[in-house]
Amino acid sequence: MKQFALSFVFMAFLLCSCGINGTKSEITAEMAYEGVNNYCHSTYDWSIAKGNPSIMYVQMGEETDSAYQVVFRSYTGAFVNFYVDKASGKTRMEEYVPTLDIKEEAGTIDIFDYLKKENN
């Protein structure tokens, strides 16, 4: 009976520990921003923004329980919204062109591919 009680306590401890760690976000807001910023600087031509840096930027958007939104604004006026899953780092991209009112899926990336190695 004593072994059963100890086993029960040990199993309860393990289950509680997993639950606490399982709900903790692996991705922080800073990591989401850094990864998207690195992706945007490696993918898009920023030379046009050298004389006027305010026409292109990356900024944090809204946050939900499961994702961070990071917004890239192009010099063309289009926006790419990056939705970074807090648990997995999988990032969905959605492009929006306000002047044409067009919104479309633009692919996915893994945010870990665009983070510095010390964050991984």
N, C-alpha and C positions, 0 to 999 in steps of 0.2 A: 504494500500500500504506500509506503514511504517513497519507493522508486516511482510509482505512478504519479504521486503528487509532485515530485521533483521534475519528472518528465513534463507534466502539465504546465508547471511554472516556466520551465525552459522553453517549451513550444510557444506559450503565450508571449514570452519576452521576444522570441524571434519574430513572431507575427506582428507584434507592435513595432518592433524596430524596422521591419520591412515597410510597414505602412507609413511611418514617419519619413523614411528616406524616399519612398516611392512618390510622395506628394511634393517633395522638394524639387524646385525647378533646376534643371541642368543648365539652361540658358538664362543669362541675366539680360536686363535691358541694355547694358553697356556692350555685352557680347553681340547682341542682335544688331545694334547700331554699327559697331566696328565691322562685323562681317558684311553687312549690306554696303557700308561705305567703301570697304575694300573691293567688293564686287563691282560697284558702280565705277570706281576709279580705274579698274582694270578692263571694264567692258565698254564704257562710253568715252567719247573724245571730249576732254575737258578744256582743250586749247581755246575754244571759242569763249570760254568764261574767264580767261586770264585778265582781260581788260574790265570785265564786269562780273565779279564772282557771285553776285546776287541772282543771276539768271539761271544758275544751276546749283542745286544743293541737295543734301540728304538731311532729313530730320526725323525725329521720333513722332509717331502718330499715336493712335489710341492703343490701349492695352486691354485685353480681356483676360479671363482666368486661364486660357490656354495658349494665347499668342500675343506677340508684340507686333505692332504695325510700324514699319519704317517706310518713309515716303521719299522717293527720289523725284526731283523736278528737273526736267530737261530744258535746255535753252529754247526748245520749240514750243514750250508751254504744256507739253504732255507730262503726266505723272505716272510713275510706276509705284504701286503699293506692294510692299513686301510683307507677307504675313508669316512671321517666324514662330513655329511651334516651340513652346517653351520646353517641352519634354524631349523632343527628338532632334530639333534643329532643322527639320525639313521646312523649306521656305517656299511658299506659293507666291507667284508674281502675277499681278493684275495691272494692265496698262489702261489708263484713262486719258482720253483726249477731250478736254472740256469744250473746245470750240466746235467740235463735231458731235459731242455727246456720245462718244463711242467708248465702250468698256469691254475689254476682252482679256481672257486668260493669256499669260505670256510665258508660262513654263514654271519650272521648279528648280531650286538649287538646294544643296546641303550647306547650311551656314558654316559648319565646321571646316569646309574646304576653303573658306575665306577668312579664317581667324588665324592669328599668329599662333605658333606651335605651343607657347607657354600657356595658352588658354585651353588647349585640348588635354 
